[in-house]
Amino acid sequence: MNFTRRDTLMLAAAASALSLCGVATANAAEGDVIAVDKLMAPAGDYVDHVQGSETAPVTVIEYASPTCPHCADFANDVLPGFIESYVDTGKVKLIVRPFVRNVLDAAVFMLAEAAGPTNYHNVLSTFFKTQTTWASSQTPRDAILDIAKQLGFTQETFDAALTNQDLFTRMEAVRDQALNDFGLVGTPTFYVNGTTLSGDKTLEQLAAAIDPLVPADFVASAPAPAPDAMAPADAMAPAADAMAPADAMAPATDAMAPAAQ
């Protein structure tokens, strides 16, 4: 599914390359450990957007795709409580890292990047909440633009965000590194101080992996107040009966979306 506007043709052309992306031959299994120093050095000079304290005893990296239904479930249902319990209290440093399975994933991450560090995570959150609306649209570019305008974008800033070829190239490098070096097979995939956790995870499952890594004498800080949303939640809610196209999203019954489409 490609954009058709002239100002995004280079992203559309890149979509064919994404569809040919293969899965690494050595796949990571649940519980496999990846060296933390390698995980913390994303390829292509990509700069992570970090949430939480730099001195947190636990680092959690999530590879996520905006068109992945399981990533949306996690972002919508689990992540808010996870941030309150672990990130805001200083226990966890959280990194949500892009895994672009298709051109729509790339577009959402490009818009988040263009929104700036203060609004980056709010943009991602909004697109996860509205996933079934824009991902299933027959005119996805227009659907994404409508949501972007509610987040403060204009036609001009939207077009500029989607022609950031340098960012696109860096995200491709991050994806290839995850496949070839870390053995990622689907999204979401989490790395907890280097330990692989694949597929849907509840707050309780994440807690079981994280709590033993937090020192017994750790003093949690008070949770930070939640930032104000840039758009009303009701206005951004997805249609309950919308279905994402099969060629863009994995079946909802799978534990996680495949890494390559």
Secondary structure by P-SEA (a helix, b strand, c coil): cccccccaaaaaaaaaaaaacccccccccccccccccccccccccccccccccccccbbbbbbcccccaaaaaaacccaaaaaaccccccccccccccccccaaaaaaaaaaaaacccaaaaaaaaaaaaaaaaaacccaaaaaaaaaaaacccaaaaaaaaaaaaaaaaaaaaaaaaacccccccccbbbcccbbbcccccaaaaaaacccccccccccccccccccccccccccccccccccccccccccccccccccc
